[in-house]
Amino acid sequence: MIISKESIQRHNERDIQSHQKKFNYIKEELPDVEFVIEKLKDFQIAIPSWALGTGGTRFGRFSGPGEPSSLEQKIEDVGLLHALNRSSGAISLHIPWDIPEDPERIKDLAASFDLKFDAVNSNTFQDQKEQKYSYKFGSLQHVDPEVRQQAVQHNIEVINHGVSLGSKSLTVWLADGSAFPGQLNFREAFQNTLESLKEIYKHLPDDWKMFIEYKCFEPNFYSTTIADWGQSMMLANKLGEKAYTLVDLGHHLPNANIEQIVSLLLMEGKLGGFHFNDSKYADDDLTTGSIKPYQLFLIFNELVEGMDNNQMDHATGLGWMIDASHNLKDPLVDLLQSVEAIKIAYAQSLLVDRNALRNAQAKNDVAQAQEILQNAYRTDVRALVAEARLRSGGALQPVSFYQKEGVRERLTSERGTENVATGL
Ligand SMILES: [Mn+2]
């Protein structure tokens, strides 16, 4: 299904007057809206290929109608999101769930929707049918060198798929760890992981980055071999300048100060990529900004501050991706909501008066520091985000467009009700 420019225009005409009123108001209130709008237009958030179908929990999965069942249909879905919000201009593939059989054709198809290929993701957290050795007791950490070699080889294949599509980064997330005390020698598991990653790193093209993702627990419940940002950064430092830490918002213990983590990783030049989602308890993979929007703003505040300090381009300096799962909502609506929440938090962080904040910090003026941050956070920037979208050719109200135009119903009549997306 392709969303025409004309249908977006028709939809926008209905909302333009009310939008204009809100935009004029904020334009009067803020010193430099054009700067914020330009930044918003550039900022793209990649959509993972596994987030386009209904997600499941370990208790079950309730598939929705019209899910994409092929890589082509997944690209079409991301194209649809991008047409509406003009901020989802990349897709991140998971191998082996989404192997591009004919890379040239897949690349052309993506280009026809104005999409690029973001990081490719390897999978050694489950066994595949044709696989010789099992990952039941780990992959890159495994006590058996043959299992480690198989996992290394898989990651090299993932890099090769990525090269064929013009991707520039590999994300490695490992489920490796232990479920019971005594099961693992921690030091050996870490050393094995490092040696395996070194093998993979050797095959990384010069202009590529390796993102090492950490997670505190699950599926292993006693230890995870790359459990936190310190362990990830230790590996990234030992591997070399193409290796970075990837922060997934849901991969911390409750109440971890993620804004401080990203600040220090940026200081060390080792923050590479970012996975957005939200959570109440653990790796809940809920819609970004649905539970803790203030935390999301505080994280963006540190990201912007740290990237500016390093003179990094906000849009291209880090790998931005959503990593969520949608058990109840239509995945495409959920993704539109996530992208909107990310752009709101980003816009608010651009409004923080950095000089005033530094002055307040220098004077230990704690109350003023809070005033400055909360003034930015409590600014309703939705009209700015909508204006940036409008100027880029997107819909003023993407979710309302999606619902009013019956996008899911149209996808269902094209694809049927039995389609099930690959993934968890
Ligand atoms: Mn992730």
Residues whose N, C-alpha, C, O or C-beta is under 5 A from the ligand:
A	BS01	MN	D248 H275 D323
